[in-house]
């Protein structure tokens, strides 16, 4: 099941907050989860930091500072913004902030559903690409995602696996090489030995001596075992 968008609603008028919440829960509950509401920008800032939402539904008219000025104060906080306002004069300035949408009050249900659905599917596709392009390593502290393009080779070490990265660094994980091979969702990786899985994008050359081996662009050499030789030759079109 795809993850719902975490949303924060910010509007200084309570009835506008209540209406937006009602509409989102009625028409978009399968795609949005409301994690916070605020009637002032100080509280909104605290919620953005604490909740790390995917999307911010933001009114523009506030006492003292408007919503556009507010966005300039939040620094590196990453959140997609959907403006909600009764004033069309803010439309052009709003899009300078790369807003996902500009919804004029009273907000039409069909327009709200369309905007939310578009954002939901865009976010889901981005997350799928992120996961499918990386090796997820779980440990007691959480999950580390290693981009495939950073992996030069994986080496078996009993029930552990050493992941050799570009630049010379390595990371040992409590997974077998077989598990890593089955987990990696990429055709660029090739098993060449009981103990080695290599990223073929970084092959420098094939060496015939000593039964065959692969030299990588970092000059590391990995032997090819007899049981994998035919597969390697076929892959390299030897």
Buried (B, 14 or more C-beta within 10 A) or exposed (E): EEEBBBBBBBBBBEEBBEBBBEBBEEBBEEBBBBBBBBBBBEBBBEBBEEBEBBBBBBBBEBEEEBBBEBBEEBEEEEBBBBBBBBEEEBBEBBEEEEBBBBBBBEBEEEEBBEBBBEBBEEBBEEEEEEEEEBBEBEEEEEEEEBEBBBBBBBBBEEEEBBBBBBEEEEBEBEBBBEEBBEEBEBEBBBBBBEBBBBBBBBBEEBBEEEEBBBBBEEEBEBBBBEEBBEEBEEBBEE
